[in-house]
Amino acid sequence: MERVARDRAKKEKSSGDLPGYRVVTEDTDWLQSFLLFLFQSLKRHPPLLLDTVKNLCDILIPLNQLGIYKSNLGVMGLGGLVSFVAGLITIVYPQLKLKTH
């Protein structure tokens, strides 16, 4: 991540952008680097992507019940459906199941 951020900083310095017109600042460079790293990691490891999507969908119902994130029944139903399909995929294709050591 640090290498990508350094390369990006060098590229921006050499391009001669006007400093007042930059959309991305140094404060958001770490976030952009983190999101790039996360995207690349999930792209390289499909079982991790599938498990992450399933867990994100599974957390909708407890967040709604606790009042932290209010959503309607359609969103919760869609989250449950996506979670069910992700679980079904891991049963049909066991190689996509996240392995713990």
Contacts in CASP RR format, 6 or more apart in sequence:
PFRMAT RR
TARGET T0000
AUTHOR 0000-0000-0000
METHOD contacts of the structure
MODEL  1
MERVARDRAKKEKSSGDLPGYRVVTEDTDWLQSFLLFLFQSLKRHPPLLL
DTVKNLCDILIPLNQLGIYKSNLGVMGLGGLVSFVAGLITIVYPQLKLKT
H
1 33 0 8 1.000
1 34 0 8 1.000
1 36 0 8 1.000
1 37 0 8 1.000
2 33 0 8 1.000
4 33 0 8 1.000
4 36 0 8 1.000
4 37 0 8 1.000
5 29 0 8 1.000
5 30 0 8 1.000
5 33 0 8 1.000
8 29 0 8 1.000
9 29 0 8 1.000
12 22 0 8 1.000
24 32 0 8 1.000
41 48 0 8 1.000
42 48 0 8 1.000
42 49 0 8 1.000
42 52 0 8 1.000
43 49 0 8 1.000
46 96 0 8 1.000
47 90 0 8 1.000
47 95 0 8 1.000
47 96 0 8 1.000
47 97 0 8 1.000
47 98 0 8 1.000
47 99 0 8 1.000
48 98 0 8 1.000
50 86 0 8 1.000
50 87 0 8 1.000
50 89 0 8 1.000
50 90 0 8 1.000
50 96 0 8 1.000
50 98 0 8 1.000
51 86 0 8 1.000
51 98 0 8 1.000
53 82 0 8 1.000
53 86 0 8 1.000
54 82 0 8 1.000
54 83 0 8 1.000
54 86 0 8 1.000
54 87 0 8 1.000
57 79 0 8 1.000
57 80 0 8 1.000
57 82 0 8 1.000
57 83 0 8 1.000
57 86 0 8 1.000
58 80 0 8 1.000
58 83 0 8 1.000
60 69 0 8 1.000
60 71 0 8 1.000
60 75 0 8 1.000
60 76 0 8 1.000
60 79 0 8 1.000
60 80 0 8 1.000
61 76 0 8 1.000
61 80 0 8 1.000
63 69 0 8 1.000
63 71 0 8 1.000
64 70 0 8 1.000
64 71 0 8 1.000
64 76 0 8 1.000
89 96 0 8 1.000
90 96 0 8 1.000
90 97 0 8 1.000
90 98 0 8 1.000
END
